[in-house]
C-alpha cells in the first residue's frame, strides 16, 4: 500500500470493494497513470468491480428464478428451424417495459410452439439486466396457491400486482 493513498485504500476496503482496491493498487504502479483523464481513471478503477458485481447479481437472480433451462438465449429467438418469430413483438418484450411497470407476463399457445424456450430466454436476459424474475408454470402456480390457501399463508403473493400482460406465442411462432 502506498502511504500517500492509504486513506483511499482504507475507504475502498471499508466499502467492501476488493476488486477496486486491487485495481487501485495496480494503477498506482502503472507508468501510464499520469496520462489518464479523470473519467478514464474512474472507468478503469470501477469497471472491474462493476462487472464482478453484475455477474454476481446475474447468478443470484438466475438461481432465484427457478428456471430449468438456464442455457436459453435471446440470440436463438430468430426465425428459423421451423419457427417464425414476430421480431417486433420479441424486441418489444426485450425492452422489459413490463418489468419496469411491475407487470407479470403470461404466455400461451399451442403445444410445441416454443413457449418454454421463449420464456426461458427472456428470463435469462432479464436476470442479466438485473431484473428479478421467477419462471412459474401455470399448473405449478395453481397448485402452489391451493396449498397456500389451505394453510392460510398467502403472504408470499400479497404484494404481487394482479395485472398481467399475455402474449400468444402461436402468433410469434408458426
C-alpha positions as CSV (number, residue, x, y, z in Angstrom):
1,X,0.0,0.0,0.0
2,X,1.2,3.5,-0.9
3,X,1.5,5.8,2.2
4,X,0.1,8.8,0.3
5,X,-3.0,6.9,-0.8
6,X,-3.6,4.8,2.4
7,X,-6.8,6.7,3.2
8,X,-8.3,5.9,-0.3
9,X,-7.3,2.2,0.1
10,X,-8.9,2.2,3.5
11,X,-12.1,3.6,2.1
12,X,-12.2,1.0,-0.7
13,X,-11.6,-1.7,1.8
14,X,-14.3,-0.3,4.2
15,X,-16.8,-0.1,1.4
16,X,-16.1,-3.7,0.6
17,X,-14.8,-3.0,-2.9
18,X,-11.9,-5.6,-3.1
19,X,-11.7,-5.6,-6.9
20,X,-11.5,-1.7,-6.9
21,X,-8.8,-1.9,-4.2
22,X,-6.7,-4.4,-6.2
23,X,-7.1,-2.3,-9.4
24,X,-6.3,0.9,-7.5
25,X,-3.0,-0.6,-6.2
26,X,-2.2,-1.8,-9.8
27,X,-2.9,1.6,-11.2
28,X,-0.6,3.3,-8.7
29,X,2.3,1.4,-10.1
30,X,1.2,1.9,-13.7
31,X,3.6,4.3,-15.6
32,X,0.6,5.4,-17.7
33,X,-1.3,6.7,-14.6
34,X,-0.4,10.3,-15.4
35,X,-1.9,10.2,-18.8
36,X,-5.4,9.1,-17.7
37,X,-8.1,11.7,-17.8
38,X,-10.2,11.8,-14.6
39,X,-13.0,10.0,-16.4
40,X,-10.6,7.3,-17.8
41,X,-9.2,6.9,-14.3
42,X,-12.7,6.4,-12.7
43,X,-13.7,4.0,-15.5
44,X,-10.5,1.9,-15.2
45,X,-10.9,1.8,-11.4
46,X,-14.6,1.0,-11.2
47,X,-15.3,-1.2,-14.3
48,X,-13.8,-4.5,-12.9
49,X,-15.7,-4.2,-9.7
50,X,-18.9,-3.3,-11.6
51,X,-18.5,-6.3,-13.9
52,X,-18.0,-8.6,-10.9
53,X,-20.9,-7.2,-9.0
54,X,-23.2,-7.5,-12.1
55,X,-22.1,-11.1,-12.7
56,X,-22.8,-12.0,-9.1
57,X,-26.3,-10.3,-9.3
58,X,-26.9,-12.2,-12.5
59,X,-26.1,-15.6,-10.9
60,X,-28.1,-14.7,-7.8
61,X,-31.1,-13.6,-9.9
62,X,-30.8,-16.7,-12.2
63,X,-30.8,-19.0,-9.2
64,X,-33.8,-17.3,-7.6
65,X,-35.7,-17.5,-11.0
66,X,-36.2,-21.3,-10.5
67,X,-35.5,-21.5,-14.2
68,X,-34.8,-25.0,-15.6
69,X,-33.3,-24.1,-18.9
70,X,-30.7,-21.6,-18.0
71,X,-28.9,-22.0,-21.3
72,X,-31.7,-20.5,-23.3
73,X,-30.6,-17.4,-25.2
74,X,-32.3,-14.5,-26.8
75,X,-30.0,-14.8,-29.7
76,X,-31.9,-18.0,-30.6
77,X,-35.2,-16.2,-30.8
78,X,-34.8,-15.7,-34.5
79,X,-36.9,-17.1,-37.3
80,X,-35.6,-20.5,-38.5
81,X,-35.6,-24.1,-37.5
82,X,-39.3,-24.4,-38.3
83,X,-40.2,-21.3,-36.2
84,X,-41.3,-17.9,-37.3
85,X,-40.9,-15.2,-34.7
86,X,-42.6,-11.8,-34.9
87,X,-39.3,-9.9,-34.3
88,X,-41.2,-6.6,-33.5
89,X,-43.1,-8.3,-30.6
90,X,-39.9,-10.1,-29.4
91,X,-38.0,-6.8,-29.4
92,X,-40.8,-5.1,-27.6
93,X,-40.8,-7.7,-24.9
94,X,-37.0,-7.5,-24.6
95,X,-37.3,-3.8,-23.7
96,X,-38.6,-5.1,-20.4
97,X,-41.0,-2.2,-20.1
98,X,-43.4,-4.6,-18.5
99,X,-40.9,-5.2,-15.7
100,X,-40.3,-1.5,-15.2
101,X,-44.1,-1.2,-14.9
102,X,-44.1,-4.2,-12.4
103,X,-46.4,-6.3,-14.6
104,X,-46.4,-10.1,-14.8
105,X,-46.1,-11.8,-18.1
106,X,-48.2,-14.8,-19.3
107,X,-47.5,-16.6,-22.5
108,X,-49.9,-19.1,-24.0
109,X,-50.1,-21.0,-27.2
110,X,-50.2,-24.5,-28.8
111,X,-48.0,-27.3,-27.7
112,X,-44.6,-27.3,-29.3
113,X,-44.8,-23.6,-30.3
114,X,-41.7,-22.8,-28.2
115,X,-43.3,-21.1,-25.2
116,X,-41.0,-22.6,-22.6
117,X,-37.8,-21.8,-24.5
118,X,-39.1,-18.3,-25.3
119,X,-39.8,-17.5,-21.6
120,X,-36.5,-19.2,-20.5
121,X,-34.5,-16.9,-22.9
122,X,-36.4,-13.8,-21.7
123,X,-35.9,-14.8,-18.1
124,X,-32.2,-15.3,-18.6
125,X,-31.9,-11.9,-20.3
126,X,-34.0,-10.3,-17.5
127,X,-31.6,-11.7,-14.9
128,X,-28.6,-10.4,-17.0
129,X,-30.2,-6.9,-17.0
130,X,-30.6,-7.2,-13.2
131,X,-34.3,-7.7,-13.1
132,X,-35.6,-10.3,-10.7
133,X,-37.9,-12.8,-12.3
134,X,-39.5,-16.1,-11.5
135,X,-40.4,-18.7,-14.0
136,X,-43.6,-20.4,-13.0
137,X,-45.7,-22.8,-14.9
138,X,-49.5,-22.1,-14.6
139,X,-50.2,-25.6,-13.3
140,X,-47.5,-25.3,-10.7
141,X,-48.7,-21.8,-9.7
142,X,-52.3,-23.0,-9.2
143,X,-51.2,-26.0,-7.2
144,X,-48.9,-23.8,-5.0
145,X,-51.7,-21.3,-4.5
146,X,-54.2,-24.0,-3.5
147,X,-51.7,-25.4,-0.9
148,X,-51.0,-21.9,0.5
149,X,-54.8,-21.1,0.6
150,X,-55.5,-24.2,2.6
151,X,-52.7,-23.3,5.0
152,X,-53.9,-19.7,5.2
153,X,-50.4,-18.4,4.3
154,X,-50.8,-16.4,1.1
155,X,-48.4,-13.7,2.3
156,X,-45.8,-14.7,-0.3
157,X,-48.1,-13.4,-3.0
158,X,-49.7,-10.4,-1.2
159,X,-47.5,-7.8,-3.0
160,X,-47.9,-9.1,-6.5
161,X,-50.0,-6.9,-8.6
162,X,-52.8,-8.7,-10.4
163,X,-52.1,-7.0,-13.7
164,X,-50.7,-9.3,-16.4
165,X,-49.6,-9.0,-20.0
166,X,-50.4,-12.1,-22.0
167,X,-48.7,-13.0,-25.3
168,X,-50.0,-15.7,-27.6
169,X,-46.8,-17.4,-28.7
170,X,-48.5,-19.0,-31.6
171,X,-48.7,-15.6,-33.2
172,X,-44.9,-15.3,-32.8
173,X,-44.1,-18.8,-33.9
174,X,-45.8,-20.9,-36.6
